[in-house]
């Protein structure tokens, strides 16, 4: 394990990389340093053949409290009142969220504590999420005169409009069980079983062909905003290319021959 102070990295023998937010004193806020560390770690993992699945976890009572408001407030000291600084931070944050979505490796959020504002956005940006029954989620910007507009982007792509708007307009805390009901997380488990449940899912996914996983993840996000006709045209082309891949031939052959496949990740 290497420790970059605010972000821990641990890659196991199954190819599951755990990235653990570790700025406990600041409730794992998305400071400039944290955003930079996450961006680099996700980009590195996406290019590392040894990494098959990424788990995004956190130390301390908060998964992520969102942006560092003290850091943001200090940014107001600029001659422009903070406009350039705020734009820079929002671009960094949006880059991290899109980096999670665009990463060829599946990303699973493991949420034990509070995920607020951009922290909730981070959970919503992950491909999958498992929450402890102690976890809570909210987009509380309305309490401080700052609508959670960027968290809204990820939230609205995970839950139905009325559920998303309720969270955004009230800022109320959403318990883990309710988050599972509305689709913000996949499931809610007892806190003492959280890591085991997350790693079980991660290892199950890691056992698949990484080529197939990357193909499917990319195609899923590409097709979902297309028209029905365009989506089928696009997905049909993906299927043709996928069928021509070595791992598809191997997987189909293994199924017919009733044996375990031997992936080449190609």
C-alpha positions, 0 to 999 in steps of 0.5 A: 500500500502506498499512502499519498496522505489524503488518498490511499491506494491498495491493489490486491491479487485479484486486480481490485484497486481500493482508492480510499479518501483519507483527509478525515480532518476535512471530512474528505472534502474535494479540495484542490489537492483531493481532486488532483489526487483522484484525477491522477489515480483514476487516470493511472488505474484506467491505463494499468492492465493490472487494475481490473476494478476500482473501489472508491472508499473513505476513512472517517465518519464522512464518505465525502463532504463535498467541496472545501467551503473554506478553500472556496471562500478564500478564493473570493479574494481574487480581483474578480471576486473569485470567478476565475478560481471558482471556474477552475475548481468546478472544471477540476471537479467535473473532470474527476466525475467524467474521469470516473465515467470514462474510465475503462475500469468499473468503479464501485463506491463503498459508502459508510458515512455521509456523502454530501453535495459533490460527495453525493455527486461522486457516488452518483458518478460511480458505475455501482455503489454499495452503502452501509445502513449508516450512510446518508446522502444529500445535496444541501446547497439550498441551505446556504444559497448555493444550488447543487447544480453540478451534483444535479448532473450526476444525480439526475442521471441516476434517479427519477426526476421527482426524487432528484428534485426532492433532494435538490430542493429540500437539501434533506438527508436521504437514508441509505435504505431510501437511497437504494429504493430510488436507485442512487445506490445498488444496495444497503447492507449492515455497516459491518458487512460493507467492505465484504459485500463491496469486495465480493461484487468487485471480485466477481466483476474482476473475474470477467474479461477486462476487454468486455467490461471496457467495451460494455461500460463505454457503450452503456454511457454512449447509448443512453442519451441516443434515440432508440433507433440510433442506440440500436444502430450503435449497439449493433455495431458494438456487438459486431466488433465485440463478437470478433474479439478473441475473448468473445470467441474464447468465452462462447467456446468455453460455454459450449465446451462447459469449461472455464474461460481463459481470458486474454483481455483482448 
